[in-house]
Amino acid sequence: MSGIKVMLWIIAIVFMTICSTDAEDKAQKWGYDKEDGPLRWGKMFPDECGEQKHRQSPVYINTSAVTFIEDFDQISIVYQKNHEHKMSILNNGETVKVKVEGQVNIVGGSLGEAYRIIQLHFHWGSEDDQGSEHKINGKAYPLEMHMVSYDNGRFATLQEALSGFNSLAVLSTLFEISKEDNPVLDTLIHAVEEVAHKGPNDIIDMDWVDPQSLIPSKTNHFFRYDGSLTTPPCLENVIWTVFSEKQTISEAQLERFRGCFYQNNDGEEVPLVDNFRPPQPLHGREIYASFQPKAAVPAAPVDGTDSSSIVTSSLVLIIGMLAAALRFF
């Protein structure tokens, strides 16, 4: 009898281990589909991306509510041209990611330290009126590029930096549609085509692209706030810089991004589009601007954002309309 009990205990332990491992694997999988997309990340990763986290990204930027900081300086990307630097590209099923090898640093922007660029990736939509993660005055853009870096002054490696305070810095560039191709993107677009049907394990070397050429020319006009990574594990240690000036991309070039595919949970190859997280609540955070933007109030609230300023503006408008109506009658 004792032998049977021991055998039953062994079977139970093995069963629980299998179930636990399977649950962990499922919990760790995320994407942009309905069952594993951004609206479910809070439940899938409550300790990292849940409602109790108050420094999440992206955010909605209302230029009427930002705080002007005069001391912000211009941002530059510096590296020694005669040293070896490499880029490689992959389609990991969530985005197109360009890995950067070599000492390529973001300096200026009142970041304090030099932040070493490790990769850049993109978020885009199936339509021209969606795709970007950050929205400015209610407007979304068809493509957003994130240039990810870590504080190379305080931390020797990225792994060390992941647990540090404000140890990551991301430059966000929004793209708007242009009639003509943007020649700056030619090399990148060719590389995107190379990985359109590739998997996450297919990393392809690509020709070097000067990172400075990919961001806007006016790098002294930007928004700044403290936030997080926009994908799990949603680490809240990111200094965000969102450039005010936009880069350009033609419809034909944008279609190359939309021509990327990935395998969904059913093993089917489907288009990789709409890989963006909606704006998250500010929870009292301030958004700063290095310039004095034109005041603008959006026409409608944006999902996942603080709406107090929008509600106030709407009330003012309604009261004004009522007053006008009363005068008329």
N, C-alpha and C positions, 0 to 999 in steps of 0.2 A: 504493500500500500504506500509506503514511504517513497518507493522508487517511482510510482505513478505520480505522486505529488510533485516530486522533484522534476519529472519530465514535463508536467503541466506548467510548473513555474518557468522552466526554460522556454517552453513554447510561448507563454504569455509575454516574457521579456523580449523575445525575438520579435513577436508581433508588434509590441509597443514601440520597439526601436524602429521597425520598418515604417510604422504609421507616423512616428515623430519625424523621421528623416523625410518622408514624403510630404508632410505638412510644411516642413521648413523649406523644401525645394519650391513648393507652390507659393509659400509666403514671400519668397525672395524674387519670384518672377514678376516683373512689371513691364508695362508697355503703354501703348496708346489706344488699345482696343477697349470696347465697352467694359469687358469683365476685368481688365487689369490696368485701366487708364487712370489719368490724374484724379478723377472724381472718386476713385476707390483707394488711392494711395494712403489717405488718412486712416482708413480702416486696416489696410494691409500693413502699414508701418506706423502705428499710432505714436510710438515713442520718437520717431524721426520726422514724420510729415503730418502728424495729427493736429487736431484743433487746439491742443494746449500749447503748440509751438507758435510763438508770436513774432518771429522774424523770418517769415517765409517769402520766397520769390517765385515768380515775378510779381510786380505790383502795377497798379494803375497810377499813372502820373498825371495829375491835374496841375497844369502850369499856373493856375490861379492860387494854388496852395503851397507852392514851393518856397523855400527860404534862400534868398540870394546870399552867396558867400563870395566876397571880392577876392579873397586870398588864394583861390584855386589857381594853379598854374597849368600851363599847356602840357599835354601828354605826348610822349615820344616813344618809339620802339627802337632800341639800339642793339647793335651786334657788330662784331668785326667782320667786315666783308671778306677778308682773306682767310678766315677760319672756316673749317668745314661745318656746314649746317645741312641737315636733311629734313625732308618731309615725306611722310607716308600717309596713305589714305585707306579707310575701310568703311564699309557699310555694315554697321553692327545690328541692324534691324530696328534701331530707335532713331538713328540720325546718321549723317555722313560726318565722320570725324577725321580731321587732319592732325596727325601727331607731329610735333616739332622737336627735333633733336639739335642740341647745341645751346650755347649760352646766348639766348635771345631775351632781352629784358624790356619790361615796361617801366619807364621812369617818368617822373613828373606827376602832375595831377594831384599834388599834395598827398601822395601815398606814403611818403616818408622813406621807404626802402625800395630797392629794385625788385620787381616781381618777375620771376622767370616764367616765360610762356612754355606751356607743356602741350597744349592742344587747342584747336579751335573746331567748333562744330556748328550745325545749323538747325533751325526750326523753320518749317514752311507749311503753307496751307494748300488745300486743293483748289481754292479760289483766291482771287487777288485781294479780297477784303478780310482775309484771315491768314494766320500763319505765325506772326510774331507773338512772343510771350508777353513782352511789355506793351502797354497801350498808352498813348499820349492823347489826352483830351478825348477819350472814347474811340480813337482811331487805331486800328490794327494794321499792320503792314504784311505783305506777302512773304517776307523772309527776314529772319533775324540771325545774325552771327554772334556767337559767344567766343571770345578769346580768353582762355582760362590760364591763370598764372598763380604762382605761389611765392610767398615772401622768402627770397633766397638769402636775405641778410640774417634772418633769425633761424632759418631751418635749412639743413643741408640737403634734404630730400623732400619729395612730395609727401611721402608717407608720414614723415615727422610733422609736416605742416597741417595735415588733415585734422589734427586734434588741437591746433593752436587758435588763439583768439584773432579774428580778422586776418587770418593767415593766407586766405585766397583772395585774389582780385580778378574780376571778370569785366572785360570791355564788351559792351553790347553795341552792335551796329545794326540799325534798321535799314532795310532796302525798300526803295520805291521803284515802280515800273518806269522804264525809259523806252523811247521808240527804237533807239539803236542799241546794239550790243555794247556792253561795257568791256573794252579791251583788257582792262586790268584783270578781269575774271576768266580770260581765255584758258589759261593753264589750269586753273581750278576746275572749270567746267569740263575740260577734257578728262581730268582725273575722276570727276564725278561719274562720267559716262563709263569709265573703266570698271567701276565698282557697282554699277546699277543693279546687276543681278548676282553679285557676289555675297558671300556669307560673312559672319563676324570673324571668322578665322582667316579670311583672305585679305591680308595687308599688302598693299601695292605701293612701291616706291613711286614718287612723283617728282616732277621738276620743282625747283625752289620758287616760291612766290614771296616777295618782300611783304611781310605782315603789315608794314606801315601803309602799303598801297591798298590794303583791303579795308582800312578804316577811313572815315571821312577826313578831308583835308583840314577842316576847322576843328582841331582837337582841344581847343580851349573853351568850347561851348558844350557842356554836358550836365547831366543830372547825376547826383550821388546819393546813395543810401546804403544802409547796412541790411544785408539779406542772407539768402541761403542758396545752395544749389537748387536748380529747378527740377531735378530728378532725384529719386531715392539714391542715397540716404538723406537728402535734403539738409545737409549739414549747414548750420547757421553760423558760418564763419567767413562769409563772403562780403567784400567791399565791392559794391556794384557801381559801375560807371556806364551810363546810357547816353550815348552821343545824341545831341540835338540835331545836327546835320545828318542827312541821309546819304547812303550810298545808292547807286543805281544798278538795276539789272533789267534786261529786256525780257519780254515774254518768252522768246525762244530759249534764252539761257535759263529762265526759271523752270521751263518745261523739262530741262535736264534733271533738275532735282526731283520734280514730280514723276520722272521716269524711273526712279529707284523703286526697288521692290524688296519685300521681306517675306518670310514664312510666318503665317499667323498660327494660332494655337491649334488649328486643324491641319497644319502642314501644307496649307495652300499658299502659293505665291501671290501676294496682293500688293497694290501700290503703297509705298511708304509716303503718306501725306498726313497733314494735320497732327504733327508730332509736337504739340505745344501744350503747356500747362496754363490754365487760366490764371488771371491775376489773383493774388492772395490779399487778405485784409492787412492793413497797415498796423493795426493795434497801437496807434499813437506814435508810430515812427515818423520822423521828419524826412522829407526829401529835399535835398539841397540843390541849388543850381549855381554854376560858375558864371552865369550871365543873368541878365534880367529879361526873362521871356515875356512875350505878350500874354496878358491875362486872357484866359479862355475857360468857359464853363461848358462841359459836355452836354449834349442834348438828352442823354439817357444814361442811367447807371450801368456799371459793368459788373458782371457776376464775380463774386469773391472779393469785392473791394469795400473799403469804408465808403459809405454813401452819405455821411452827414452833410458834407459841403454841397453835394448834389441836391439833397432834400431841401436844404436851406434855400438854395437858389430857386428851386421849383416853387417853394412856398411864396417867395418874394414875387415870382412871376404870376402865380395864381391870385395873390392879393391885389396886385396891380391890375389884373384883368377884371377882378370883381369890382374894384373901385371905378374903373372905366365904365363898366356895365351900369353901375348905380348912377353914375353921372349921366349916362345916356338916357336912362329911363326917368 
